[in-house]
C-alpha cells in the first residue's frame, strides 16, 4: 500500500528532505491502517469458503447428491464474488484512511498538498507596535526639551506634565500617558 494522492515539496525545501518526509509519512500512514488489509482479505476468503459450502449443500439437496458438484461450483463462484466485492470496498476505505494520514503528515511537515490552504498571497502580520520604557521616554523627553528631571523609570507628575506638553505640540490627544501615538511620535 502506498499513497495515491499528490504532494509536492515547498519551494524552499530541498528534494532530499522531501524524500525523507515521504518515507516518514508513509511509515506513519501504514501504522494507522496496520492489520486492516489482512483482515479484509481473510474476510473475503471466509466468504468464498462459506459460499462453496452453502452451494454444495444446496446443490446436493436439490440434485439429491447428483448436483452437489454443480452446486459447489456455483456456490464457490458466488462466494468468491461476494467476498471479493466486500474486500474491494474495505480496501478502498483503508486506502482512504492511509491517504488521509499520509496527507496530514506531509502537510504538517510544510509540504504542498493540492486543495489545502496555502500561505501564498497571505500578507504577513503587521509588525508589533513600537514600545518605549518609561525611562526611555523620560530620556527622550529631556533630550527634546520637555524636562522630566531625573530619568528614574517612574511615571511621576513631572513625566505626565512633560508628556502632555509633548502631545499638545505634536497634535496628539493630551493624556499624559505613553499611548501608541505618543510612542511613535517620540521615536521619530
N, C-alpha and C positions, 0 to 999 in steps of 0.2 A: 504494500500500500504506500502510496506517495501522494503529494498534493496535486490537485487538479485545478488549482487557482493560480493566477499570475501575480507575482510580487516582484517589484523592481527595487534595486538599491537606490538610496537617496543620492542626489547629485554630488554630495560631498563624501560619500562612503566608498573606500577602495573595494574593488571587486572581491579580493581575497577575504576581507572582513565580512562582506555579504555572503560569501560561500560558507563561512563559519557560522553565521547567523542561520543559514538554511539548515545546516546539519543539526544544530542545537534545536531548532524549531521542529524539524522532522522527528527527532527523538521525543520531544515534548508531546507532539501530536499523537505519536504512536503510543505513548504511555497513557494518553487519555482514552484510547479505544482498545487497549490491550485485552485480548481474550474474546472480544465480541465477534470477530470474524470466525474464529474456530467454533464458537457456539452456534453461529448461523449455519455453518457448514454441517455440523453434527445434526442440527435440526433438519436440514434438507435430506441427509442420509436416512435419518429416522423416518421421515415422511415417505421416502421411497420404499423402505423396507415394510412399513405398515401397509402401504398401497399394494405391494406384492402379496403379502399375506392375506389381506382382505380380498384381493382379486382372485387368488387361488381358492379361497373358501367359497366365495360367491360362484365362481366358475364350477367348482366341484359340486356345489349344491344344485345349481341349475342343470348341469350336464350329467348329474349322477355319476360323478367320477370321471366321465369322458371329457368334460370341459375344463378340468382343473388346470391343464397346461395353458389353454387359451385364456382362461380367467386370470392365471398368474401373469401372463404376458401383458394383458390389458391392465391389470392392477399395477404392475411394475411401471408401465408407461405412464399411467395416470399419476401414480405416487411420485414418480420422478419429476413429472411436470409440475405437480403441486409443490413438491419440495424445492425445486429449482426456482419457481416463481417466488416463494416465500423467502428463500435465501437471497435472491436478487434484490428484493425490497429491503431486506435487512442490511445487505451490503451497501446499498445506496445511502441508507440512513447513517451507517457507520462512516462512509466516505464524507458525508456532510459534516459529521461531528469532527472527523480528522481535519478537514479543510478549515473549519471554524477555529479549532485550536491552533493550527499552523498559522493562519492569518493573524490571530490575536498576538501570537508570539512575535511574528515578523514585524507587525505594526508597532509593538511595544519597543522594538529594537531600532525604530526610526526608519524603517523601510517603507517604500511607497506601495500602497495597496489600492488598485483601481476601485473607485467608488467610495473610498474613505475620505473624510475631510482632510485637507492639507493645510499647511501653514502658509503656502504660497499665496501672495496677494493680501495677506492679512497684515495691516500695518503694525509695527512694533508698539508696545505700550509707551505712553509718554514718559519722558524722564521724570524722576521724582522731583518734587518741588524743592527749590533750594532752601537750605536751613542755615541759621546762624545761632550760635550760643549767645546767651546774654552778654558774656564777656566780649565776644567778637563784635557784637552790635555796639557795646559801650566804646570799644576801641575805635570803631569806625565813626561813630558819632563824634567822639572827641577830635578825631583827625579832620572831620568835615566842618568843625566849628560849632558843634552842638554839645556844649560841655556837660558831662555827666559826673565829673570828678574822678575819683579813683576807680580803675577798672577792677571790679570785685566779683563780677558774675551774679550780682544780686539785683533784682528788679525793684530798686528803691524809687523814691519820689523823684529824685533828680533824673533818673533814667526815663521815667514816664514823661516828665516835662520835656526832656530833650527829644524824645520820640514824637511827641505831639507837635513840637516846632518843626521837626524834620518833615513830618507828614503834611503839615499845613503848607510848607514851602514846596512840596512836591505833588500837591493836589490829591493827596491820599486822605481818606476819612480819618479824622483825628481821634484815634482810640487810645494812643499811648501804649499800645501793645505791639509785639513783634508778629504781626499778621503777615500772611504770604506776600501781599502787595508791598508792604514796608520792607520785608527782607529782600525782595527783588530790587527795589529802589536803592537800598543800602549797598547791595552787591555791585551795582552798575557804576 
